[in-house]
Amino acid sequence: MDKPVLSDPAIFPTDQVLSSHLRKALPSFALLFQFNHANFPEFVERWQYYKDGKSWLLNVSRKKKTLFWLSVKDGSFRTTFYLNAKAAQLVPGSKIPKVLQDQFKESEGKTFRGITVVIKTRKDVEVYKEVLALKMATM
């Protein structure tokens, strides 16, 4: 089980705080944001503490529409994308791993269906890019 981190509302997730939790995943975190900033300068990033989940989350949006939520775990981070019904036709033929396609399929019947990418390595960032492309194609 992942150790909960970023759970203190008084401690904003600064670069120093993030690096202390991400450790080996820090280069992947930096790579993801380098990719986003280079290719999508219109993305808006906003950290906020959520009392219901007792954790800081990063909301990344474009034109006031949420693209994904990012949460930090001990030694990794997660991006969760909520996809609409249009994505149901794109996910099966996509390049995303079968485990994520199955995750999407399991949420069938819900208004918004989620895919969560756990990121620790550069390879995981490539998976993130594929899911981001799906999200953007269905917005």
N, C-alpha and C positions, 0 to 999 in steps of 0.2 A: 504494500500500500504506500502511496506517495505521502511523504511527510508534508503537512500543510505549512505553507510559508506565506509571507505578506499578509499576516492576519492581524497586525497591530494597526489600528486606524491612525495612530499618531506618527507612524513611520512611513513617509512617502517613499515609493519605490524609485529612489535615485539610482544612477549608474552604479554607485558603490554598493548599495543594498542589493541590486539585481545581480551583480557579479558574485557577491558572496553566496547567493543561492544557486545560481546557474552553473558555476564552476566550469566543468568541461564543455557544457552546452553554450557557454558565452560566445565563442566564435560563430556558432550557428545562429544565435540571436542577432549578433551584429550583421551577419550575412543576410539574414531575412530583411532587416531594416535598410541595409544598403540597397538591396534589390528594390524594395518598395519606394524608397526615396528617389532612386535613379529613374524608375519607370513610371511611378505614379505620384508625382509631387502634389497632387490634389488630395491625397489621403489625409485625413485628420485623425490624430491619435490623442486619446484622452484617458488618463488614469483616473479611476474613482474607486473609493472604498464602498463596498456594498454590505450593509448590515445583515441582510438576509443570508448571504453566503459567508459572512465574516471574513472577507478577503478583498484585497485590491485586485481589480481587473482592468485591463486595457481594452478600450473600445476603439476599433479602427473603422472609420466610416468614409464614405464618398458621397457628396451631395446630400448630406443628412441621412443617408441610408447606411445601416451597419453592414460592414463587410464581414468582420469576424470579431470574436472576443479572444483575448489572450490572457492566460493565467500562468503563473510561475509555480513550479514544483521544485522539490529538492533535486537538483541535478538535471532538470529539464524544464521545458515550457510547453504549453498546449495552445493551439489555435482551434477555436470551434466556429464552424461556419453553419449557419442555418439557411437551408436551401428551400426554394419554393417548388411548386408542382412542375414547373418547366424543367427542372433539373432531372426529373425521373427519366426523361428520354435520353439525357446526356451521360449520366453516371455509368450505365452498363457498358457503353462503348469507350469510356475514358481510359486514360493511362494510370488512374489511381489504383493503388493496391487492392486486391480482392477483399481483404479484411475491412477496408474502408467502404468499399461498395456494399459489402454485407451489412456494415453498420448503418448505412443509408437505407438499405432495403428493410432492415428491422424496424425502422421508424415509420414504415408505411401506414397511411391513414391519419397521420398528424398533419396539421396545417403547415408547420415548418419542420423540416427534417434535418437533423444535425449530422455533421461529420467532424470528428475531433482528430486532429493530427498531433501526435506527441512528437516533439522535436528535441533531439539530442545531437544529431550529426548533420553534416552537409547533405547527405542523401535524404534526410527527412525534410530539409528545406526544399528540395526538388519536388517532393510530394506536396508540400504546402503550395508551391507555385501552380501545380496542376489543379488543386482544389480551388485556389483563388481564381484561376481562369474559368472554372465551372461557375463559380459564384458570379463573376462579372458578366458571363455570357447569359445569365438568367435574371439579371436585375432589370 
